[in-house]
Amino acid sequence: MTADQVLNARSLTRLAAVARRLRLERGLSQADLAGAAGVSRQWIINLEQGRTEGLEVGRLMRVLDELDASLAVRDDRESL
């Protein structure tokens, strides 16, 4: 994957798959990523399984930061 590649995470299911894919590509265990991002391993498990309870944006941003990834919001009406 190139550094400027955009991974569509339009649903929680896709966000879960993207987070897991990035973690695996970086060779991180769930525990490693959790420790680096300051969240619990269970929180990473829940993220990767698409569970919404406790999925706080601040925590998500810390995890994405540890994965050298970012979250972007696109106005889909602009692309019509």
N, C-alpha and C positions, 0 to 999 in steps of 0.2 A: 504494500500500500504506500502511495506517495504522501508526502507531508501535506499537500493541499487537497487531498481526496476528501470528498464530502460523502458521509455515510448517512443515509436517510433514517431518521429515528422519529418518524411521524406518529408512532403509537408507542405505548409503554412496552409492548412486546418487542418492537424493533429496537427501542432504546436498550432493553435488557440484552438483546443479542449483540448489539454494537459494543456495549460495555464489556461483555464477556470476551468478545473477539479481540478487542484492544488489549485487555488484560493478558490473554493468552499469547498474543503476538509480542508483547513486551516481556514474556517469560516470568510473569509474576503469579504467585499463588494468591488465593483470596486473602489469606492471612497477611501476606506481605503488603498487598494493596491497602487493606484495611488499616494496618499499622501506619503506613506512610500518610494516609489521608485522614487519620484520626477518627475513624469510624470502626464499628465492630465488624467482625467477620460475618456475623449473622446479617448485618445490614447489607454487605456486599452480596451475600447469598440471595437476600430478598430482591435486591436490584436486578441481579442476573436472572431471577425467576419472574420478573415483571410484577412483583407485589407492590402495591401502592402505599400500604400502611407504613408510616415513618419515612417515606421517601421525600425528604426535605430538600429544597433546591440548594441551600447552602452546602449541605453534605454532598449532594450530587456534583456541585461545582468543584469541591475539594478533590473528589475522586477523579473527575475528568482532568483536573490540573495535574494530578499525579500520573495520569496516562498521557500527558502532553496532548490533550484533546480539548476541544472547546464546544460550547453549546451555542448555536445560532438560531435566531428566530427569523423565519422568512414569511413575508406577507404573500400568501398563495393567491390572493386576488390580483396581485400585480402581474402574475405570470399568465393570466387568462387572456 
